[in-house]
Amino acid sequence: MSTATLTSKGQITIPVAVREALQVAAGDRLEFIQTDSGKFEIVAATRPVTALKGMFGKAKAVVSIEEMNAAIARRGAAAK
């Protein structure tokens, strides 16, 4: 298990083994994603968006682009 210590400025040094596993280097971006259990997952933002496929499970319903646009329009109109 790798560990890191938080500095007073809120910074950590990511251990080498973790950086290698994530395939990240200096200047790469990391995303912190909160899971339902209240824990966080660290994801390298350097991977293509297709790498996210399946991260959240299967969709409950298939929605067309037209249905998405209509829902966005409804929410936008309701916010005014």
mmCIF file of the N, C-alpha and C atoms, coordinates in Angstrom:
data_MODEL
# 
_entry.id   MODEL 
# 
loop_
_atom_site.group_PDB 
_atom_site.id 
_atom_site.type_symbol 
_atom_site.label_atom_id 
_atom_site.label_alt_id 
_atom_site.label_comp_id 
_atom_site.label_asym_id 
_atom_site.label_entity_id 
_atom_site.label_seq_id 
_atom_site.pdbx_PDB_ins_code 
_atom_site.Cartn_x 
_atom_site.Cartn_y 
_atom_site.Cartn_z 
_atom_site.occupancy 
_atom_site.B_iso_or_equiv 
_atom_site.pdbx_formal_charge 
_atom_site.auth_seq_id 
_atom_site.auth_comp_id 
_atom_site.auth_asym_id 
_atom_site.auth_atom_id 
_atom_site.pdbx_PDB_model_num 
ATOM 1   N N  . MET A 1 1  ? 0.846   -1.178 0.000   1.00 0.00 ? 1  MET A N  1 
ATOM 2   C CA . MET A 1 1  ? 0.000   0.000  0.000   1.00 0.00 ? 1  MET A CA 1 
ATOM 3   C C  . MET A 1 1  ? 0.887   1.236  0.000   1.00 0.00 ? 1  MET A C  1 
ATOM 4   N N  . SER A 1 2  ? 0.572   2.174  -0.843  1.00 0.00 ? 2  SER A N  1 
ATOM 5   C CA . SER A 1 2  ? 1.310   3.435  -0.908  1.00 0.00 ? 2  SER A CA 1 
ATOM 6   C C  . SER A 1 2  ? 0.591   4.487  -0.088  1.00 0.00 ? 2  SER A C  1 
ATOM 7   N N  . THR A 1 3  ? 1.363   5.338  0.570   1.00 0.00 ? 3  THR A N  1 
ATOM 8   C CA . THR A 1 3  ? 0.776   6.433  1.349   1.00 0.00 ? 3  THR A CA 1 
ATOM 9   C C  . THR A 1 3  ? 1.471   7.743  1.000   1.00 0.00 ? 3  THR A C  1 
ATOM 10  N N  . ALA A 1 4  ? 0.808   8.835  1.326   1.00 0.00 ? 4  ALA A N  1 
ATOM 11  C CA . ALA A 1 4  ? 1.360   10.166 1.108   1.00 0.00 ? 4  ALA A CA 1 
ATOM 12  C C  . ALA A 1 4  ? 0.918   11.045 2.269   1.00 0.00 ? 4  ALA A C  1 
ATOM 13  N N  . THR A 1 5  ? 1.652   12.103 2.527   1.00 0.00 ? 5  THR A N  1 
ATOM 14  C CA . THR A 1 5  ? 1.336   13.032 3.614   1.00 0.00 ? 5  THR A CA 1 
ATOM 15  C C  . THR A 1 5  ? 0.899   14.360 3.018   1.00 0.00 ? 5  THR A C  1 
ATOM 16  N N  . LEU A 1 6  ? -0.177  14.906 3.540   1.00 0.00 ? 6  LEU A N  1 
ATOM 17  C CA . LEU A 1 6  ? -0.712  16.189 3.098   1.00 0.00 ? 6  LEU A CA 1 
ATOM 18  C C  . LEU A 1 6  ? 0.068   17.313 3.754   1.00 0.00 ? 6  LEU A C  1 
ATOM 19  N N  . THR A 1 7  ? 0.523   18.282 2.958   1.00 0.00 ? 7  THR A N  1 
ATOM 20  C CA . THR A 1 7  ? 1.254   19.423 3.505   1.00 0.00 ? 7  THR A CA 1 
ATOM 21  C C  . THR A 1 7  ? 0.269   20.487 3.989   1.00 0.00 ? 7  THR A C  1 
ATOM 22  N N  . SER A 1 8  ? 0.768   21.487 4.647   1.00 0.00 ? 8  SER A N  1 
ATOM 23  C CA . SER A 1 8  ? -0.083  22.579 5.141   1.00 0.00 ? 8  SER A CA 1 
ATOM 24  C C  . SER A 1 8  ? -0.720  23.351 3.994   1.00 0.00 ? 8  SER A C  1 
ATOM 25  N N  . LYS A 1 9  ? -0.148  23.244 2.789   1.00 0.00 ? 9  LYS A N  1 
ATOM 26  C CA . LYS A 1 9  ? -0.707  23.907 1.607   1.00 0.00 ? 9  LYS A CA 1 
ATOM 27  C C  . LYS A 1 9  ? -1.690  23.007 0.857   1.00 0.00 ? 9  LYS A C  1 
ATOM 28  N N  . GLY A 1 10 ? -1.986  21.832 1.402   1.00 0.00 ? 10 GLY A N  1 
ATOM 29  C CA . GLY A 1 10 ? -2.931  20.925 0.758   1.00 0.00 ? 10 GLY A CA 1 
ATOM 30  C C  . GLY A 1 10 ? -2.318  20.136 -0.381  1.00 0.00 ? 10 GLY A C  1 
ATOM 31  N N  . GLN A 1 11 ? -1.006  19.972 -0.391  1.00 0.00 ? 11 GLN A N  1 
ATOM 32  C CA . GLN A 1 11 ? -0.329  19.264 -1.468  1.00 0.00 ? 11 GLN A CA 1 
ATOM 33  C C  . GLN A 1 11 ? 0.171   17.906 -0.993  1.00 0.00 ? 11 GLN A C  1 
ATOM 34  N N  . ILE A 1 12 ? 0.280   16.968 -1.936  1.00 0.00 ? 12 ILE A N  1 
ATOM 35  C CA . ILE A 1 12 ? 0.868   15.670 -1.649  1.00 0.00 ? 12 ILE A CA 1 
ATOM 36  C C  . ILE A 1 12 ? 1.841   15.318 -2.767  1.00 0.00 ? 12 ILE A C  1 
ATOM 37  N N  . THR A 1 13 ? 2.771   14.440 -2.464  1.00 0.00 ? 13 THR A N  1 
ATOM 38  C CA . THR A 1 13 ? 3.631   13.859 -3.486  1.00 0.00 ? 13 THR A CA 1 
ATOM 39  C C  . THR A 1 13 ? 3.103   12.460 -3.730  1.00 0.00 ? 13 THR A C  1 
ATOM 40  N N  . ILE A 1 14 ? 2.732   12.187 -4.966  1.00 0.00 ? 14 ILE A N  1 
ATOM 41  C CA . ILE A 1 14 ? 2.183   10.873 -5.304  1.00 0.00 ? 14 ILE A CA 1 
ATOM 42  C C  . ILE A 1 14 ? 3.344   9.892  -5.406  1.00 0.00 ? 14 ILE A C  1 
ATOM 43  N N  . PRO A 1 15 ? 3.278   8.780  -4.681  1.00 0.00 ? 15 PRO A N  1 
ATOM 44  C CA . PRO A 1 15 ? 4.372   7.810  -4.705  1.00 0.00 ? 15 PRO A CA 1 
ATOM 45  C C  . PRO A 1 15 ? 4.660   7.299  -6.121  1.00 0.00 ? 15 PRO A C  1 
ATOM 46  N N  . VAL A 1 16 ? 5.920   6.962  -6.361  1.00 0.00 ? 16 VAL A N  1 
ATOM 47  C CA . VAL A 1 16 ? 6.362   6.507  -7.683  1.00 0.00 ? 16 VAL A CA 1 
ATOM 48  C C  . VAL A 1 16 ? 5.514   5.347  -8.187  1.00 0.00 ? 16 VAL A C  1 
ATOM 49  N N  . ALA A 1 17 ? 5.240   4.371  -7.337  1.00 0.00 ? 17 ALA A N  1 
ATOM 50  C CA . ALA A 1 17 ? 4.474   3.196  -7.766  1.00 0.00 ? 17 ALA A CA 1 
ATOM 51  C C  . ALA A 1 17 ? 3.082   3.584  -8.264  1.00 0.00 ? 17 ALA A C  1 
ATOM 52  N N  . VAL A 1 18 ? 2.470   4.571  -7.621  1.00 0.00 ? 18 VAL A N  1 
ATOM 53  C CA . VAL A 1 18 ? 1.138   5.030  -8.028  1.00 0.00 ? 18 VAL A CA 1 
ATOM 54  C C  . VAL A 1 18 ? 1.229   5.790  -9.343  1.00 0.00 ? 18 VAL A C  1 
ATOM 55  N N  . ARG A 1 19 ? 2.236   6.664  -9.474  1.00 0.00 ? 19 ARG A N  1 
ATOM 56  C CA . ARG A 1 19 ? 2.422   7.406  -10.737 1.00 0.00 ? 19 ARG A CA 1 
ATOM 57  C C  . ARG A 1 19 ? 2.648   6.448  -11.894 1.00 0.00 ? 19 ARG A C  1 
ATOM 58  N N  . GLU A 1 20 ? 3.430   5.425  -11.663 1.00 0.00 ? 20 GLU A N  1 
ATOM 59  C CA . GLU A 1 20 ? 3.689   4.444  -12.721 1.00 0.00 ? 20 GLU A CA 1 
ATOM 60  C C  . GLU A 1 20 ? 2.424   3.674  -13.078 1.00 0.00 ? 20 GLU A C  1 
ATOM 61  N N  . ALA A 1 21 ? 1.652   3.283  -12.075 1.00 0.00 ? 21 ALA A N  1 
ATOM 62  C CA . ALA A 1 21 ? 0.416   2.547  -12.330 1.00 0.00 ? 21 ALA A CA 1 
ATOM 63  C C  . ALA A 1 21 ? -0.596  3.401  -13.103 1.00 0.00 ? 21 ALA A C  1 
ATOM 64  N N  . LEU A 1 22 ? -0.641  4.700  -12.786 1.00 0.00 ? 22 LEU A N  1 
ATOM 65  C CA . LEU A 1 22 ? -1.550  5.618  -13.481 1.00 0.00 ? 22 LEU A CA 1 
ATOM 66  C C  . LEU A 1 22 ? -0.979  6.088  -14.815 1.00 0.00 ? 22 LEU A C  1 
ATOM 67  N N  . GLN A 1 23 ? 0.292   5.816  -15.031 1.00 0.00 ? 23 GLN A N  1 
ATOM 68  C CA . GLN A 1 23 ? 1.007   6.257  -16.235 1.00 0.00 ? 23 GLN A CA 1 
ATOM 69  C C  . GLN A 1 23 ? 0.933   7.775  -16.396 1.00 0.00 ? 23 GLN A C  1 
ATOM 70  N N  . VAL A 1 24 ? 1.276   8.470  -15.306 1.00 0.00 ? 24 VAL A N  1 
ATOM 71  C CA . VAL A 1 24 ? 1.282   9.925  -15.323 1.00 0.00 ? 24 VAL A CA 1 
ATOM 72  C C  . VAL A 1 24 ? 2.686   10.443 -15.045 1.00 0.00 ? 24 VAL A C  1 
ATOM 73  N N  . ALA A 1 25 ? 2.930   11.661 -15.485 1.00 0.00 ? 25 ALA A N  1 
ATOM 74  C CA . ALA A 1 25 ? 4.210   12.318 -15.277 1.00 0.00 ? 25 ALA A CA 1 
ATOM 75  C C  . ALA A 1 25 ? 3.952   13.774 -14.920 1.00 0.00 ? 25 ALA A C  1 
ATOM 76  N N  . ALA A 1 26 ? 5.009   14.510 -14.648 1.00 0.00 ? 26 ALA A N  1 
ATOM 77  C CA . ALA A 1 26 ? 4.894   15.920 -14.288 1.00 0.00 ? 26 ALA A CA 1 
ATOM 78  C C  . ALA A 1 26 ? 4.080   16.675 -15.330 1.00 0.00 ? 26 ALA A C  1 
ATOM 79  N N  . GLY A 1 27 ? 3.120   17.465 -14.868 1.00 0.00 ? 27 GLY A N  1 
ATOM 80  C CA . GLY A 1 27 ? 2.287   18.260 -15.768 1.00 0.00 ? 27 GLY A CA 1 
ATOM 81  C C  . GLY A 1 27 ? 0.987   17.588 -16.166 1.00 0.00 ? 27 GLY A C  1 
ATOM 82  N N  . ASP A 1 28 ? 0.861   16.265 -15.944 1.00 0.00 ? 28 ASP A N  1 
ATOM 83  C CA . ASP A 1 28 ? -0.390  15.570 -16.269 1.00 0.00 ? 28 ASP A CA 1 
ATOM 84  C C  . ASP A 1 28 ? -1.459  15.939 -15.252 1.00 0.00 ? 28 ASP A C  1 
ATOM 85  N N  . ARG A 1 29 ? -2.697  15.832 -15.682 1.00 0.00 ? 29 ARG A N  1 
ATOM 86  C CA . ARG A 1 29 ? -3.822  16.161 -14.804 1.00 0.00 ? 29 ARG A CA 1 
ATOM 87  C C  . ARG A 1 29 ? -4.425  14.892 -14.224 1.00 0.00 ? 29 ARG A C  1 
ATOM 88  N N  . LEU A 1 30 ? -4.896  14.999 -12.986 1.00 0.00 ? 30 LEU A N  1 
ATOM 89  C CA . LEU A 1 30 ? -5.584  13.906 -12.317 1.00 0.00 ? 30 LEU A CA 1 
ATOM 90  C C  . LEU A 1 30 ? -6.969  14.377 -11.919 1.00 0.00 ? 30 LEU A C  1 
ATOM 91  N N  . GLU A 1 31 ? -7.923  13.478 -11.992 1.00 0.00 ? 31 GLU A N  1 
ATOM 92  C CA . GLU A 1 31 ? -9.285  13.797 -11.558 1.00 0.00 ? 31 GLU A CA 1 
ATOM 93  C C  . GLU A 1 31 ? -9.597  12.976 -10.315 1.00 0.00 ? 31 GLU A C  1 
ATOM 94  N N  . PHE A 1 32 ? -10.284 13.597 -9.369  1.00 0.00 ? 32 PHE A N  1 
ATOM 95  C CA . PHE A 1 32 ? -10.707 12.926 -8.151  1.00 0.00 ? 32 PHE A CA 1 
ATOM 96  C C  . PHE A 1 32 ? -12.218 12.752 -8.246  1.00 0.00 ? 32 PHE A C  1 
ATOM 97  N N  . ILE A 1 33 ? -12.664 11.511 -8.295  1.00 0.00 ? 33 ILE A N  1 
ATOM 98  C CA . ILE A 1 33 ? -14.078 11.212 -8.489  1.00 0.00 ? 33 ILE A CA 1 
ATOM 99  C C  . ILE A 1 33 ? -14.621 10.582 -7.220  1.00 0.00 ? 33 ILE A C  1 
ATOM 100 N N  . GLN A 1 34 ? -15.651 11.213 -6.632  1.00 0.00 ? 34 GLN A N  1 
ATOM 101 C CA . GLN A 1 34 ? -16.245 10.669 -5.410  1.00 0.00 ? 34 GLN A CA 1 
ATOM 102 C C  . GLN A 1 34 ? -17.210 9.554  -5.774  1.00 0.00 ? 34 GLN A C  1 
ATOM 103 N N  . THR A 1 35 ? -17.077 8.422  -5.105  1.00 0.00 ? 35 THR A N  1 
ATOM 104 C CA . THR A 1 35 ? -17.957 7.281  -5.348  1.00 0.00 ? 35 THR A CA 1 
ATOM 105 C C  . THR A 1 35 ? -19.155 7.356  -4.409  1.00 0.00 ? 35 THR A C  1 
ATOM 106 N N  . ASP A 1 36 ? -20.115 6.488  -4.629  1.00 0.00 ? 36 ASP A N  1 
ATOM 107 C CA . ASP A 1 36 ? -21.316 6.473  -3.794  1.00 0.00 ? 36 ASP A CA 1 
ATOM 108 C C  . ASP A 1 36 ? -20.994 6.206  -2.324  1.00 0.00 ? 36 ASP A C  1 
ATOM 109 N N  . SER A 1 37 ? -19.926 5.463  -2.071  1.00 0.00 ? 37 SER A N  1 
ATOM 110 C CA . SER A 1 37 ? -19.576 5.111  -0.697  1.00 0.00 ? 37 SER A CA 1 
ATOM 111 C C  . SER A 1 37 ? -18.840 6.239  0.028   1.00 0.00 ? 37 SER A C  1 
ATOM 112 N N  . GLY A 1 38 ? -18.625 7.373  -0.650  1.00 0.00 ? 38 GLY A N  1 
ATOM 113 C CA . GLY A 1 38 ? -17.947 8.499  -0.038  1.00 0.00 ? 38 GLY A CA 1 
ATOM 114 C C  . GLY A 1 38 ? -16.438 8.457  -0.201  1.00 0.00 ? 38 GLY A C  1 
ATOM 115 N N  . LYS A 1 39 ? -15.930 7.438  -0.862  1.00 0.00 ? 39 LYS A N  1 
ATOM 116 C CA . LYS A 1 39 ? -14.505 7.348  -1.134  1.00 0.00 ? 39 LYS A CA 1 
ATOM 117 C C  . LYS A 1 39 ? -14.215 8.044  -2.454  1.00 0.00 ? 39 LYS A C  1 
ATOM 118 N N  . PHE A 1 40 ? -12.936 8.215  -2.764  1.00 0.00 ? 40 PHE A N  1 
ATOM 119 C CA . PHE A 1 40 ? -12.542 8.861  -4.002  1.00 0.00 ? 40 PHE A CA 1 
ATOM 120 C C  . PHE A 1 40 ? -11.704 7.931  -4.854  1.00 0.00 ? 40 PHE A C  1 
ATOM 121 N N  . GLU A 1 41 ? -11.887 8.039  -6.157  1.00 0.00 ? 41 GLU A N  1 
ATOM 122 C CA . GLU A 1 41 ? -11.047 7.347  -7.119  1.00 0.00 ? 41 GLU A CA 1 
ATOM 123 C C  . GLU A 1 41 ? -10.200 8.407  -7.810  1.00 0.00 ? 41 GLU A C  1 
ATOM 124 N N  . ILE A 1 42 ? -8.947  8.073  -8.087  1.00 0.00 ? 42 ILE A N  1 
ATOM 125 C CA . ILE A 1 42 ? -8.064  8.979  -8.804  1.00 0.00 ? 42 ILE A CA 1 
ATOM 126 C C  . ILE A 1 42 ? -7.923  8.451  -10.220 1.00 0.00 ? 42 ILE A C  1 
ATOM 127 N N  . VAL A 1 43 ? -8.220  9.306  -11.185 1.00 0.00 ? 43 VAL A N  1 
ATOM 128 C CA . VAL A 1 43 ? -8.179  8.921  -12.590 1.00 0.00 ? 43 VAL A CA 1 
ATOM 129 C C  . VAL A 1 43 ? -7.260  9.878  -13.334 1.00 0.00 ? 43 VAL A C  1 
ATOM 130 N N  . ALA A 1 44 ? -6.363  9.326  -14.126 1.00 0.00 ? 44 ALA A N  1 
ATOM 131 C CA . ALA A 1 44 ? -5.492  10.163 -14.946 1.00 0.00 ? 44 ALA A CA 1 
ATOM 132 C C  . ALA A 1 44 ? -6.335  10.786 -16.045 1.00 0.00 ? 44 ALA A C  1 
ATOM 133 N N  . ALA A 1 45 ? -6.308  12.108 -16.143 1.00 0.00 ? 45 ALA A N  1 
ATOM 134 C CA . ALA A 1 45 ? -7.094  12.821 -17.150 1.00 0.00 ? 45 ALA A CA 1 
ATOM 135 C C  . ALA A 1 45 ? -6.380  12.826 -18.495 1.00 0.00 ? 45 ALA A C  1 
ATOM 136 N N  . THR A 1 46 ? -5.289  12.096 -18.581 1.00 0.00 ? 46 THR A N  1 
ATOM 137 C CA . THR A 1 46 ? -4.530  12.047 -19.832 1.00 0.00 ? 46 THR A CA 1 
ATOM 138 C C  . THR A 1 46 ? -5.024  10.953 -20.763 1.00 0.00 ? 46 THR A C  1 
ATOM 139 N N  . ARG A 1 47 ? -5.906  10.116 -20.274 1.00 0.00 ? 47 ARG A N  1 
ATOM 140 C CA . ARG A 1 47 ? -6.422  9.017  -21.089 1.00 0.00 ? 47 ARG A CA 1 
ATOM 141 C C  . ARG A 1 47 ? -7.555  9.514  -21.969 1.00 0.00 ? 47 ARG A C  1 
ATOM 142 N N  . PRO A 1 48 ? -7.798  8.835  -23.081 1.00 0.00 ? 48 PRO A N  1 
ATOM 143 C CA . PRO A 1 48 ? -8.905  9.256  -23.947 1.00 0.00 ? 48 PRO A CA 1 
ATOM 144 C C  . PRO A 1 48 ? -10.246 9.028  -23.253 1.00 0.00 ? 48 PRO A C  1 
ATOM 145 N N  . VAL A 1 49 ? -11.240 9.770  -23.669 1.00 0.00 ? 49 VAL A N  1 
ATOM 146 C CA . VAL A 1 49 ? -12.560 9.675  -23.054 1.00 0.00 ? 49 VAL A CA 1 
ATOM 147 C C  . VAL A 1 49 ? -13.136 8.265  -23.175 1.00 0.00 ? 49 VAL A C  1 
ATOM 148 N N  . THR A 1 50 ? -12.734 7.521  -24.177 1.00 0.00 ? 50 THR A N  1 
ATOM 149 C CA . THR A 1 50 ? -13.243 6.158  -24.346 1.00 0.00 ? 50 THR A CA 1 
ATOM 150 C C  . THR A 1 50 ? -12.803 5.249  -23.201 1.00 0.00 ? 50 THR A C  1 
ATOM 151 N N  . ALA A 1 51 ? -11.752 5.632  -22.477 1.00 0.00 ? 51 ALA A N  1 
ATOM 152 C CA . ALA A 1 51 ? -11.299 4.837  -21.338 1.00 0.00 ? 51 ALA A CA 1 
ATOM 153 C C  . ALA A 1 51 ? -12.297 4.891  -20.184 1.00 0.00 ? 51 ALA A C  1 
ATOM 154 N N  . LEU A 1 52 ? -13.201 5.865  -20.218 1.00 0.00 ? 52 LEU A N  1 
ATOM 155 C CA . LEU A 1 52 ? -14.209 5.999  -19.164 1.00 0.00 ? 52 LEU A CA 1 
ATOM 156 C C  . LEU A 1 52 ? -15.397 5.067  -19.365 1.00 0.00 ? 52 LEU A C  1 
ATOM 157 N N  . LYS A 1 53 ? -15.482 4.430  -20.533 1.00 0.00 ? 53 LYS A N  1 
ATOM 158 C CA . LYS A 1 53 ? -16.612 3.563  -20.839 1.00 0.00 ? 53 LYS A CA 1 
ATOM 159 C C  . LYS A 1 53 ? -16.757 2.484  -19.776 1.00 0.00 ? 53 LYS A C  1 
ATOM 160 N N  . GLY A 1 54 ? -17.955 2.357  -19.241 1.00 0.00 ? 54 GLY A N  1 
ATOM 161 C CA . GLY A 1 54 ? -18.248 1.337  -18.253 1.00 0.00 ? 54 GLY A CA 1 
ATOM 162 C C  . GLY A 1 54 ? -17.939 1.737  -16.823 1.00 0.00 ? 54 GLY A C  1 
ATOM 163 N N  . MET A 1 55 ? -17.371 2.909  -16.616 1.00 0.00 ? 55 MET A N  1 
ATOM 164 C CA . MET A 1 55 ? -16.994 3.330  -15.275 1.00 0.00 ? 55 MET A CA 1 
ATOM 165 C C  . MET A 1 55 ? -18.209 3.431  -14.353 1.00 0.00 ? 55 MET A C  1 
ATOM 166 N N  . PHE A 1 56 ? -19.335 3.836  -14.886 1.00 0.00 ? 56 PHE A N  1 
ATOM 167 C CA . PHE A 1 56 ? -20.518 4.068  -14.067 1.00 0.00 ? 56 PHE A CA 1 
ATOM 168 C C  . PHE A 1 56 ? -21.590 3.007  -14.261 1.00 0.00 ? 56 PHE A C  1 
ATOM 169 N N  . GLY A 1 57 ? -21.247 1.895  -14.883 1.00 0.00 ? 57 GLY A N  1 
ATOM 170 C CA . GLY A 1 57 ? -22.225 0.837  -15.109 1.00 0.00 ? 57 GLY A CA 1 
ATOM 171 C C  . GLY A 1 57 ? -23.045 1.107  -16.361 1.00 0.00 ? 57 GLY A C  1 
ATOM 172 N N  . LYS A 1 58 ? -23.975 0.214  -16.596 1.00 0.00 ? 58 LYS A N  1 
ATOM 173 C CA . LYS A 1 58 ? -24.810 0.335  -17.788 1.00 0.00 ? 58 LYS A CA 1 
ATOM 174 C C  . LYS A 1 58 ? -25.869 1.412  -17.597 1.00 0.00 ? 58 LYS A C  1 
ATOM 175 N N  . ALA A 1 59 ? -26.205 2.067  -18.687 1.00 0.00 ? 59 ALA A N  1 
ATOM 176 C CA . ALA A 1 59 ? -27.244 3.094  -18.649 1.00 0.00 ? 59 ALA A CA 1 
ATOM 177 C C  . ALA A 1 59 ? -28.589 2.453  -18.342 1.00 0.00 ? 59 ALA A C  1 
ATOM 178 N N  . LYS A 1 60 ? -29.426 3.139  -17.572 1.00 0.00 ? 60 LYS A N  1 
ATOM 179 C CA . LYS A 1 60 ? -30.741 2.617  -17.233 1.00 0.00 ? 60 LYS A CA 1 
ATOM 180 C C  . LYS A 1 60 ? -31.707 2.738  -18.402 1.00 0.00 ? 60 LYS A C  1 
ATOM 181 N N  . ALA A 1 61 ? -31.476 3.736  -19.248 1.00 0.00 ? 61 ALA A N  1 
ATOM 182 C CA . ALA A 1 61 ? -32.342 3.949  -20.413 1.00 0.00 ? 61 ALA A CA 1 
ATOM 183 C C  . ALA A 1 61 ? -31.506 4.549  -21.533 1.00 0.00 ? 61 ALA A C  1 
ATOM 184 N N  . VAL A 1 62 ? -31.851 4.208  -22.757 1.00 0.00 ? 62 VAL A N  1 
ATOM 185 C CA . VAL A 1 62 ? -31.198 4.783  -23.918 1.00 0.00 ? 62 VAL A CA 1 
ATOM 186 C C  . VAL A 1 62 ? -31.920 6.078  -24.265 1.00 0.00 ? 62 VAL A C  1 
ATOM 187 N N  . VAL A 1 63 ? -31.175 7.149  -24.446 1.00 0.00 ? 63 VAL A N  1 
ATOM 188 C CA . VAL A 1 63 ? -31.760 8.454  -24.733 1.00 0.00 ? 63 VAL A CA 1 
ATOM 189 C C  . VAL A 1 63 ? -31.131 8.981  -26.024 1.00 0.00 ? 63 VAL A C  1 
ATOM 190 N N  . SER A 1 64 ? -31.988 9.478  -26.914 1.00 0.00 ? 64 SER A N  1 
ATOM 191 C CA . SER A 1 64 ? -31.487 10.015 -28.178 1.00 0.00 ? 64 SER A CA 1 
ATOM 192 C C  . SER A 1 64 ? -30.953 11.438 -27.972 1.00 0.00 ? 64 SER A C  1 
ATOM 193 N N  . ILE A 1 65 ? -30.204 11.908 -28.940 1.00 0.00 ? 65 ILE A N  1 
ATOM 194 C CA . ILE A 1 65 ? -29.681 13.284 -28.902 1.00 0.00 ? 65 ILE A CA 1 
ATOM 195 C C  . ILE A 1 65 ? -30.844 14.273 -28.861 1.00 0.00 ? 65 ILE A C  1 
ATOM 196 N N  . GLU A 1 66 ? -31.886 14.009 -29.625 1.00 0.00 ? 66 GLU A N  1 
ATOM 197 C CA . GLU A 1 66 ? -33.058 14.897 -29.644 1.00 0.00 ? 66 GLU A CA 1 
ATOM 198 C C  . GLU A 1 66 ? -33.702 14.974 -28.257 1.00 0.00 ? 66 GLU A C  1 
ATOM 199 N N  . GLU A 1 67 ? -33.805 13.818 -27.570 1.00 0.00 ? 67 GLU A N  1 
ATOM 200 C CA . GLU A 1 67 ? -34.384 13.815 -26.223 1.00 0.00 ? 67 GLU A CA 1 
ATOM 201 C C  . GLU A 1 67 ? -33.488 14.574 -25.242 1.00 0.00 ? 67 GLU A C  1 
ATOM 202 N N  . MET A 1 68 ? -32.171 14.424 -25.395 1.00 0.00 ? 68 MET A N  1 
ATOM 203 C CA . MET A 1 68 ? -31.246 15.168 -24.541 1.00 0.00 ? 68 MET A CA 1 
ATOM 204 C C  . MET A 1 68 ? -31.391 16.670 -24.763 1.00 0.00 ? 68 MET A C  1 
ATOM 205 N N  . ASN A 1 69 ? -31.444 17.083 -26.032 1.00 0.00 ? 69 ASN A N  1 
ATOM 206 C CA . ASN A 1 69 ? -31.596 18.511 -26.344 1.00 0.00 ? 69 ASN A CA 1 
ATOM 207 C C  . ASN A 1 69 ? -32.899 19.063 -25.801 1.00 0.00 ? 69 ASN A C  1 
ATOM 208 N N  . ALA A 1 70 ? -33.979 18.287 -25.894 1.00 0.00 ? 70 ALA A N  1 
ATOM 209 C CA . ALA A 1 70 ? -35.278 18.724 -25.371 1.00 0.00 ? 70 ALA A CA 1 
ATOM 210 C C  . ALA A 1 70 ? -35.217 18.886 -23.854 1.00 0.00 ? 70 ALA A C  1 
ATOM 211 N N  . ALA A 1 71 ? -34.575 17.947 -23.171 1.00 0.00 ? 71 ALA A N  1 
ATOM 212 C CA . ALA A 1 71 ? -34.459 18.028 -21.715 1.00 0.00 ? 71 ALA A CA 1 
ATOM 213 C C  . ALA A 1 71 ? -33.633 19.240 -21.306 1.00 0.00 ? 71 ALA A C  1 
ATOM 214 N N  . ILE A 1 72 ? -32.550 19.502 -22.030 1.00 0.00 ? 72 ILE A N  1 
ATOM 215 C CA . ILE A 1 72 ? -31.723 20.674 -21.742 1.00 0.00 ? 72 ILE A CA 1 
ATOM 216 C C  . ILE A 1 72 ? -32.529 21.954 -21.948 1.00 0.00 ? 72 ILE A C  1 
ATOM 217 N N  . ALA A 1 73 ? -33.290 22.019 -23.029 1.00 0.00 ? 73 ALA A N  1 
ATOM 218 C CA . ALA A 1 73 ? -34.119 23.197 -23.322 1.00 0.00 ? 73 ALA A CA 1 
ATOM 219 C C  . ALA A 1 73 ? -35.160 23.406 -22.224 1.00 0.00 ? 73 ALA A C  1 
ATOM 220 N N  . ARG A 1 74 ? -35.795 22.324 -21.756 1.00 0.00 ? 74 ARG A N  1 
ATOM 221 C CA . ARG A 1 74 ? -36.799 22.427 -20.685 1.00 0.00 ? 74 ARG A CA 1 
ATOM 222 C C  . ARG A 1 74 ? -36.175 22.968 -19.403 1.00 0.00 ? 74 ARG A C  1 
ATOM 223 N N  . ARG A 1 75 ? -35.017 22.426 -19.032 1.00 0.00 ? 75 ARG A N  1 
ATOM 224 C CA . ARG A 1 75 ? -34.351 22.879 -17.816 1.00 0.00 ? 75 ARG A CA 1 
ATOM 225 C C  . ARG A 1 75 ? -33.891 24.326 -17.931 1.00 0.00 ? 75 ARG A C  1 
ATOM 226 N N  . GLY A 1 76 ? -33.404 24.688 -19.111 1.00 0.00 ? 76 GLY A N  1 
ATOM 227 C CA . GLY A 1 76 ? -32.979 26.066 -19.341 1.00 0.00 ? 76 GLY A CA 1 
ATOM 228 C C  . GLY A 1 76 ? -34.137 27.035 -19.227 1.00 0.00 ? 76 GLY A C  1 
ATOM 229 N N  . ALA A 1 77 ? -35.283 26.661 -19.786 1.00 0.00 ? 77 ALA A N  1 
ATOM 230 C CA . ALA A 1 77 ? -36.468 27.518 -19.736 1.00 0.00 ? 77 ALA A CA 1 
ATOM 231 C C  . ALA A 1 77 ? -36.985 27.619 -18.303 1.00 0.00 ? 77 ALA A C  1 
ATOM 232 N N  . ALA A 1 78 ? -36.913 26.548 -17.541 1.00 0.00 ? 78 ALA A N  1 
ATOM 233 C CA . ALA A 1 78 ? -37.403 26.552 -16.163 1.00 0.00 ? 78 ALA A CA 1 
ATOM 234 C C  . ALA A 1 78 ? -36.503 27.380 -15.248 1.00 0.00 ? 78 ALA A C  1 
ATOM 235 N N  . ALA A 1 79 ? -35.218 27.510 -15.598 1.00 0.00 ? 79 ALA A N  1 
ATOM 236 C CA . ALA A 1 79 ? -34.276 28.258 -14.771 1.00 0.00 ? 79 ALA A CA 1 
ATOM 237 C C  . ALA A 1 79 ? -34.415 29.761 -14.911 1.00 0.00 ? 79 ALA A C  1 
ATOM 238 N N  . LYS A 1 80 ? -35.091 30.217 -15.949 1.00 0.00 ? 80 LYS A N  1 
ATOM 239 C CA . LYS A 1 80 ? -35.218 31.663 -16.197 1.00 0.00 ? 80 LYS A CA 1 
ATOM 240 C C  . LYS A 1 80 ? -36.231 32.308 -15.312 1.00 0.00 ? 80 LYS A C  1 
# 
